[in-house]
Amino acid sequence: MKKKTEKTKKDNSFWADGIRFECQGSGKCCTSRGSYGFVYLTLEDRKRFAKFFKIPTASFTRQHCAKTGGHFHLKEFRDDCRFLENKRCTVYEGRPTQCRTWPFWPENMNARAWNKDVKGFCPGIGKGKLVSRDEIDEILKLDPVN
């Protein structure tokens, strides 16, 4: 994930009235689309994973994490998330903040990126409940590298 930029803060008119989104369970957000990206983890994420696996946080971190640029992230595994099987998240209850906040990531929240990279890719866009501008703004604050 990228850090929030001034452009992201200014270019929010396309979500001023909210955005409809409901996860469709496609697993697409858990796969690489030609370029690798990290799944960043906060301390709370690592604790949640450790609780899910019933192991100490330090053990989870040693087994499943790497650190780049001062931030913990899941270790690389093929082109998909290491916890994705048959298009389903095998750690759904323990999934990290980054996964919980898809598609409302800072790098997605400008009209160009949304229309080019997210809208046609994610089948949940335009479906389900309306996520208000205020809710989106709060989700953006959860960015683990912010």
Secondary structure, DSSP 8 states (H G I E B T S, - for coil): -----HHHHH--GGGTT-EEE------GGGB-SSS----B--HHHHHHHHHHHTS-HHHHHHHHEEEETTEEEE---SSB-TTEETTEETTGGG--HHHHTTT--GGG-SHHHIIIIITTT-TTEEEEEEE-HHHHHHHHTT-TT-
